[in-house]
Amino acid sequence: MISIVIPAYNEENRIGKTLKLLSAWMKTEVVVVFDGDDNTPEVVKKFPVKLFISKDRLGKGGALKVGIMNASSQRVLVLDADLPISREDLIKIISEDADLVIVKRRMVGMPLKRKFLHDSFVALVKVFFPCLRDLSDFQGGVKLMDREKALSVKDELIIQDFLFDVNLIYAFKRKGYKIKEVEVDYIHDETDSKISKKLVKVILLMFLSLVKLRVYYSPFRGVLKTRLFMKAQTFILRILR
């Protein structure tokens, strides 16, 4: 038995198809966390899922944390709302035995510009966090984790936006938890893509988040609690989100 957690920020055009496919593929708990301002909740309510609605913007990472904490099963699968993998690859991931299962994506349909930026980001992460050099990918929107292990690192999960994935993987790595990478075909869908619509802002936000995460795991962690930093962070998030 697993729980599936889906972060859903303004996904009214994509999440219905995903929930329909998931209900046909398997009978399991699905938790959707919504923090947007469109009609996603009305679409989700047509399906037998647990829906959490936040009036405040949580970010991808914040939504996933809410979903994981409210999941009922010991194993939690986090999944992007566009369902980027096939049923066969989904079953392959679920069949793995590890504390955290992440995907190594064989990209299908990704523009060359996005592919270059993806490869550059992977290289940059490994510069900032050398212990992750044995992994090939960090941002795949499909991950399977042990819920108790995830809750044990909850306080370390400080990134609320797209870099949450790196935050999670590094936290598991530091604890010595078993991480397994599984190669899958990954269908890149540009339709309603949150990243492609504001690519420059996303790149800048991810870089700044990477710097923040590196500082958090350093002797200078206290800087992140200063009033000046908090004000700067609020200002930056208001501009870049």
C-alpha positions as CSV (number, residue, x, y, z in Angstrom):
1,M,0.0,0.0,0.0
2,I,1.3,3.4,-0.9
3,S,0.0,7.0,-0.8
4,I,0.4,9.3,-3.8
5,V,1.1,13.0,-3.2
6,I,0.5,15.5,-5.9
7,P,1.4,19.2,-5.6
8,A,-1.2,21.2,-7.6
9,Y,-0.6,24.9,-8.2
10,N,-3.1,26.0,-10.9
11,E,-3.3,22.5,-12.6
12,E,-7.0,22.6,-13.7
13,N,-6.0,21.7,-17.3
14,R,-3.8,18.7,-16.5
15,I,-4.7,17.1,-13.2
16,G,-8.0,15.6,-14.3
17,K,-6.4,13.4,-16.8
18,T,-3.7,12.4,-14.3
19,L,-6.3,11.4,-11.6
20,K,-8.3,9.5,-14.1
21,L,-5.3,7.5,-15.2
22,L,-4.2,6.8,-11.7
23,S,-7.6,5.6,-10.6
24,A,-7.5,3.2,-13.6
25,W,-4.0,2.0,-12.8
26,M,-4.2,1.3,-9.1
27,K,-6.5,1.6,-6.1
28,T,-4.6,3.6,-3.5
29,E,-4.8,6.8,-1.5
30,V,-4.1,10.0,-3.5
31,V,-3.4,13.3,-1.7
32,V,-3.6,16.5,-3.7
33,V,-2.3,19.8,-2.2
34,F,-3.6,23.0,-3.8
35,D,-2.1,26.4,-3.2
36,G,-3.2,28.3,-6.3
37,D,-6.1,30.5,-7.5
38,D,-7.7,28.6,-10.4
39,N,-10.4,25.8,-10.6
40,T,-8.1,22.9,-9.7
41,P,-10.2,22.0,-6.5
42,E,-13.4,21.7,-8.6
43,V,-11.6,19.2,-10.9
44,V,-10.1,17.3,-8.1
45,K,-13.4,16.9,-6.2
46,K,-14.7,14.7,-9.0
47,F,-12.3,12.0,-7.9
48,P,-12.1,10.0,-4.6
49,V,-8.9,11.8,-3.3
50,K,-7.9,13.7,-0.2
51,L,-7.7,17.4,-1.1
52,F,-5.9,20.0,1.0
53,I,-6.4,23.7,0.1
54,S,-4.0,26.4,1.3
55,K,-4.9,30.0,1.0
56,D,-1.2,30.9,1.2
57,R,1.3,30.1,-1.5
58,L,3.3,27.1,-0.3
59,G,5.6,26.5,-3.3
60,K,6.2,23.0,-4.6
61,G,8.3,22.0,-1.6
62,G,5.8,23.4,0.9
63,A,2.9,21.5,-0.8
64,L,4.9,18.3,-0.8
65,K,5.7,18.6,2.9
66,V,2.0,19.0,3.6
67,G,1.1,16.0,1.5
68,I,3.7,13.8,3.0
69,M,2.7,14.7,6.6
70,N,-0.9,13.9,5.8
71,A,-0.3,10.7,3.9
72,S,-1.6,7.5,5.6
73,S,0.8,4.9,4.1
74,Q,4.4,4.0,5.1
75,R,5.5,4.4,1.5
76,V,4.8,7.7,-0.3
77,L,5.0,8.4,-4.0
78,V,5.3,12.1,-4.9
79,L,4.2,12.8,-8.4
80,D,3.9,15.9,-10.7
81,A,0.4,16.8,-11.8
82,D,1.2,16.1,-15.5
83,L,2.0,12.4,-14.8
84,P,5.2,12.3,-16.9
85,I,5.9,8.6,-16.8
86,S,4.2,5.4,-18.1
87,R,2.3,2.8,-16.0
88,E,5.1,0.4,-16.6
89,D,7.8,2.8,-15.2
90,L,5.5,3.7,-12.3
91,I,5.2,0.1,-11.3
92,K,9.0,-0.3,-11.7
93,I,9.6,2.5,-9.2
94,I,7.1,1.2,-6.7
95,S,8.7,-2.2,-6.9
96,E,12.1,-0.9,-5.7
97,D,13.2,-1.4,-2.1
98,A,15.0,1.7,-0.8
99,D,14.4,4.5,1.6
100,L,14.3,6.9,-1.3
101,V,13.8,6.0,-5.0
102,I,14.5,8.8,-7.5
103,V,14.4,8.7,-11.3
104,K,17.1,9.1,-13.9
105,R,15.2,10.6,-16.8
106,R,15.5,9.6,-20.4
107,M,14.0,12.8,-21.7
108,V,11.3,12.6,-24.4
109,G,10.3,15.8,-26.1
110,M,12.4,18.2,-24.1
111,P,13.6,21.3,-26.0
112,L,17.4,21.6,-26.4
113,K,17.5,24.7,-24.4
114,R,15.8,23.1,-21.4
115,K,18.0,20.0,-21.8
116,F,21.2,22.2,-21.7
117,L,19.9,24.0,-18.6
118,H,19.0,20.7,-16.9
119,D,22.5,19.2,-17.5
120,S,24.1,22.5,-16.3
121,F,22.0,22.4,-13.2
122,V,23.0,18.8,-12.4
123,A,26.6,19.7,-12.7
124,L,26.2,22.8,-10.5
125,V,24.5,20.7,-7.7
126,K,27.4,18.3,-7.7
127,V,29.8,21.3,-7.3
128,F,27.8,22.5,-4.3
129,F,27.2,19.1,-2.8
130,P,30.1,16.7,-3.9
131,C,28.6,13.7,-2.0
132,L,25.8,13.6,-4.6
133,R,28.2,13.0,-7.5
134,D,27.1,9.4,-7.7
135,L,23.6,10.4,-8.7
136,S,22.6,11.5,-12.3
137,D,19.4,13.5,-11.8
138,F,17.7,15.5,-9.1
139,Q,14.6,17.2,-10.4
140,G,12.5,14.4,-11.7
141,G,8.9,14.9,-10.5
142,V,8.5,11.3,-9.4
143,K,10.0,10.0,-6.1
144,L,9.1,7.1,-3.8
145,M,10.1,7.4,-0.1
146,D,9.7,5.9,3.3
147,R,7.4,8.3,5.1
148,E,9.0,7.8,8.5
149,K,12.4,8.5,7.1
150,A,11.0,11.7,5.3
151,L,9.5,12.9,8.6
152,S,12.8,12.3,10.4
153,V,14.4,15.0,8.1
154,K,11.4,17.3,8.0
155,D,13.1,20.1,9.9
156,E,15.9,20.1,7.4
157,L,13.6,20.6,4.5
158,I,13.9,24.4,4.3
159,I,13.4,24.9,0.6
160,Q,9.8,25.6,-0.4
161,D,10.2,25.9,-4.2
162,F,11.7,23.9,-7.1
163,L,14.9,23.0,-5.3
164,F,13.0,21.0,-2.7
165,D,14.1,17.8,-4.5
166,V,17.8,18.5,-3.9
167,N,17.1,19.4,-0.3
168,L,15.3,16.1,0.2
169,I,17.9,14.0,-1.5
170,Y,20.8,15.6,0.4
171,A,19.0,15.2,3.7
172,F,18.5,11.5,3.1
173,K,22.1,11.2,2.0
174,R,23.4,12.8,5.1
175,K,21.4,10.4,7.3
176,G,22.9,7.4,5.5
177,Y,19.5,6.3,4.2
178,K,19.4,4.0,1.1
179,I,18.9,5.9,-2.1
180,K,18.2,4.1,-5.4
181,E,18.1,5.6,-8.9
182,V,15.9,4.1,-11.5
183,E,16.0,4.9,-15.2
184,V,12.7,5.8,-16.8
185,D,11.3,7.4,-19.9
186,Y,10.2,10.9,-19.0
187,I,7.6,12.7,-21.1
188,H,8.3,16.4,-21.2
189,D,5.1,18.4,-21.6
190,E,5.5,22.1,-22.3
191,T,1.7,22.6,-22.1
192,D,1.0,24.9,-19.1
193,S,4.5,24.3,-17.8
194,K,5.2,26.5,-14.8
195,I,8.9,26.5,-15.5
196,S,8.8,27.4,-19.2
197,K,6.5,30.3,-18.7
198,K,9.0,32.1,-16.5
199,L,12.2,30.4,-17.2
200,V,14.6,33.2,-16.3
201,K,12.9,33.7,-12.9
202,V,12.9,30.0,-12.2
203,I,16.7,29.7,-13.0
204,L,17.5,32.6,-10.7
205,L,15.2,31.3,-7.9
206,M,16.8,27.8,-8.1
207,F,20.3,29.2,-8.0
208,L,19.6,31.4,-5.0
209,S,17.9,28.4,-3.3
210,L,21.0,26.3,-4.0
211,V,23.1,29.0,-2.3
212,K,20.7,29.1,0.7
213,L,20.8,25.3,1.1
214,R,24.6,25.3,1.0
215,V,24.7,28.0,3.7
216,Y,22.2,26.1,5.8
217,Y,24.6,23.1,5.9
218,S,27.6,25.3,6.9
219,P,28.9,27.1,9.9
220,F,27.1,30.2,8.7
221,R,23.6,28.8,9.1
222,G,22.7,31.6,11.6
223,V,22.7,34.1,8.7
224,L,19.4,32.6,7.5
225,K,17.7,33.6,10.8
226,T,18.6,37.2,10.7
227,R,16.0,39.9,10.1
228,L,17.9,41.2,7.1
229,F,17.9,37.8,5.4
230,M,14.2,37.2,6.1
231,K,13.3,40.5,4.6
232,A,15.4,39.9,1.5
233,Q,14.0,36.5,1.1
234,T,10.4,37.7,1.3
235,F,11.2,40.4,-1.3
236,I,12.9,37.9,-3.7
237,L,10.1,35.4,-3.5
238,R,7.5,38.0,-4.2
239,I,9.4,38.9,-7.4
240,L,10.4,35.5,-8.6
241,R,7.4,33.3,-7.8
